[in-house]
Amino acid sequence: MKTKLLISIQLILAVIFCFGCMRTKDDVWDDTKSAGRHVQRGFRSLAGKHGDSRQVRCREEFSVYDEEYSFSPEECDYVPLQDLNNDNLIAMADVSRHPKYSPGDPGSAIPGIDAFYDPATYPELAGIFESVRFPYNSNLIKGEENLLALRKVANYLKKHDRVYVFIEGHCDERGAEAYNLALGSRRSNAVREILIKEGVNPENLFTISYGKERPLFLDHNEESWGQNRRAEFKIYQR
């Protein structure tokens, strides 16, 4: 039995070698990489580690999560994070230069978030503090419109150093609650970091995430989801 198996393997290798002579180096390299990935998956499966397995967190559909595949537009507004330490932690954005005091804390001269108000209710501020929109499953701030909006906010805050801002991070309705809270945090912190780079005092900027709990629109379509993926501003003036 073993002899037949060895003969079969030798024949297969001979065929591969013959066909390999007609292929380019790039083709052979691509095949080698693909074979390596499948071999690694085989060893992981034998060891009980199924790399392609993940908890399904989206009620709309099952989806593939793998470095070789891309996500379709219909998928959830999240990508599951690998929990390498099996401690169920959610990765949060690295945020530099935290304010010394948080609003409402003992010793803080700034009241809690309930004292902050929506600048859109004031005509002179509505055109300055405009919402920032985000792509699907992203905390990247893209587009000239978003950047111009943040420059207006930064210019105003640099001229009014007694104005304090809560930056709210929001997501669309899809995906797990915990993940969307983390994604909303990354979005609000991304806005904060840009404002700091534009020269705004970090002590005047605070962040909060509401995840998917405060949508602007309740329709279940791409247009509504795109509007709900946002960062908004609430302000307080001493």
HELIX and SHEET records of a PDB file:
HELIX    1   1 LYS A    2  GLY A   20  1                                  19    
HELIX    2   2 LYS A   25  LEU A   46  1                                  22    
HELIX    3   3 ILE A  113  ALA A  115  5                                   3    
HELIX    4   4 PRO A  119  THR A  121  5                                   3    
HELIX    5   5 PRO A  123  ALA A  126  1                                   4    
HELIX    6   6 GLU A  144  LYS A  159  1                                  16    
HELIX    7   7 GLU A  177  LYS A  197  1                                  21    
HELIX    8   8 PRO A  202  ASN A  204  5                                   3    
HELIX    9   9 GLU A  222  ASN A  228  1                                   7    
SHEET    1   A 4 VAL A 132  ARG A 133  0                                        
SHEET    2   A 4 ARG A 230  GLN A 237 -1                                        
SHEET    3   A 4 VAL A 163  HIS A 170 -1                                        
SHEET    4   A 4 LEU A 205  GLY A 211  1                                        
END                                                                             
